[in-house]
Amino acid sequence: MAQNFDPVAFKETTRKQWQNAAAAWYRWTPTLQAWLGPVTEAMLDMADLQPGDRVLDLAAGAGEPSLSAAEKVGPGGHVLATDISSNILEFAALTARDRGLNNFETRVMDGENPDAPRGLHKVTATL
């Protein structure tokens, strides 16, 4: 007998998995950057980000492509990186500080029900 899918339980399980995997994902960041850097650049080029733009990244994980977007929009722009995992966002914020990005913010947020400011470009990433 098939069980019914419970989207609330699935989301909570997913959140817990990312909470637990955050440190390992962060350790793999250099390798992931080497693999995915060209694709990230192509995606951001297609988004045509300009200095001063405001960007929302849903399901940002450990920070890419939102960290690269923050570099493109410059100090006059702003990037809000969101995820359901607070642990993984802590690593994104750490990387932003290491890169000297003052225009980068993280917020725990459910991507299915975003509570974000108006006027943002949207760049989504799933890795």
C-alpha positions as CSV (number, residue, x, y, z in Angstrom):
1,M,0.0,0.0,0.0
2,A,1.4,3.4,-1.1
3,Q,1.9,6.0,1.6
4,N,0.7,9.6,1.1
5,F,3.4,12.1,0.5
6,D,3.7,14.6,3.4
7,P,5.2,17.9,2.0
8,V,5.7,19.3,5.5
9,A,7.6,16.3,6.7
10,F,9.6,16.2,3.5
11,K,10.7,19.9,3.9
12,E,11.6,19.4,7.5
13,T,13.7,16.3,6.6
14,T,15.4,18.3,3.9
15,R,16.1,21.2,6.2
16,K,17.7,18.8,8.8
17,Q,19.8,17.1,6.1
18,W,21.2,20.5,5.0
19,Q,21.8,21.5,8.6
20,N,23.9,18.4,9.0
21,A,25.6,18.6,5.7
22,A,26.5,22.3,5.8
23,A,30.1,22.0,7.1
24,A,31.0,19.3,4.6
25,W,29.5,21.3,1.8
26,Y,31.5,24.3,2.8
27,R,34.7,22.2,2.8
28,W,33.9,21.2,-0.7
29,T,33.4,24.8,-1.9
30,P,36.8,25.1,-3.7
31,T,36.1,21.9,-5.6
32,L,32.5,23.0,-6.5
33,Q,33.8,26.4,-7.6
34,A,36.3,24.8,-9.9
35,W,33.6,22.6,-11.4
36,L,30.7,25.1,-11.5
37,G,32.4,28.5,-11.8
38,P,32.1,28.7,-15.6
39,V,28.4,27.8,-15.4
40,T,27.8,30.4,-12.6
41,E,29.5,33.1,-14.7
42,A,27.4,32.2,-17.7
43,M,24.2,32.3,-15.7
44,L,25.1,35.7,-14.1
45,D,26.1,37.1,-17.6
46,M,22.6,36.0,-18.9
47,A,21.0,37.7,-15.9
48,D,22.7,40.9,-17.1
49,L,23.4,42.2,-13.5
50,Q,24.5,45.8,-13.4
51,P,26.1,47.8,-10.6
52,G,23.5,48.8,-8.1
53,D,21.1,45.9,-8.8
54,R,19.3,44.1,-6.0
55,V,19.3,40.3,-6.2
56,L,17.4,37.6,-4.4
57,D,18.8,34.0,-4.4
58,L,16.3,31.4,-3.3
59,A,17.9,28.2,-1.9
60,A,21.3,29.8,-1.9
61,G,23.0,27.1,0.1
62,A,26.6,27.9,0.9
63,G,26.5,31.1,-1.2
64,E,27.0,30.6,-4.9
65,P,25.9,32.1,-7.2
66,S,24.8,34.9,-4.8
67,L,28.4,35.7,-3.7
68,S,29.5,36.2,-7.3
69,A,26.3,38.2,-7.9
70,A,27.3,40.5,-5.0
71,E,30.7,41.1,-6.7
72,K,28.9,42.0,-10.0
73,V,26.4,44.4,-8.5
74,G,29.1,46.1,-6.4
75,P,28.9,48.2,-3.2
76,G,25.9,50.1,-4.5
77,G,23.9,46.9,-5.0
78,H,22.6,44.3,-2.6
79,V,22.2,40.5,-2.5
80,L,19.9,38.6,-0.2
81,A,20.8,34.9,0.0
82,T,18.1,32.7,1.5
83,D,17.8,29.1,2.4
84,I,15.9,26.9,4.9
85,S,19.1,25.9,6.6
86,S,20.6,28.4,9.0
87,N,23.8,26.4,9.2
88,I,24.6,26.5,5.5
89,L,23.8,30.3,5.5
90,E,26.4,30.8,8.2
91,F,29.0,29.5,5.8
92,A,27.7,31.8,3.1
93,A,28.0,34.8,5.4
94,L,31.5,33.7,6.4
95,T,32.6,33.5,2.8
96,A,31.1,36.9,2.1
97,R,33.1,38.4,5.0
98,D,36.3,36.7,3.8
99,R,35.7,38.2,0.4
100,G,35.0,41.7,1.9
101,L,31.4,41.8,0.6
102,N,29.4,44.3,2.6
103,N,26.5,44.1,0.2
104,F,25.6,40.5,1.0
105,E,22.9,39.4,3.5
106,T,21.6,36.0,4.5
107,R,18.1,35.2,5.8
108,V,16.5,31.9,6.7
109,M,13.5,31.7,4.4
110,D,11.2,29.1,2.9
111,G,11.6,29.5,-0.9
112,E,8.1,28.4,-1.4
113,N,6.8,31.3,0.6
114,P,9.4,34.0,0.2
115,D,9.2,37.1,2.4
116,A,11.5,39.4,0.4
117,P,11.8,43.0,-0.4
118,R,10.4,44.3,-3.7
119,G,12.6,45.4,-6.6
120,L,15.0,42.4,-6.6
121,H,16.3,40.5,-9.6
122,K,15.8,36.8,-8.9
123,V,18.7,34.3,-9.3
124,T,17.9,30.8,-8.2
125,A,20.4,28.0,-7.7
126,T,20.1,24.4,-6.8
127,L,23.2,22.3,-6.4
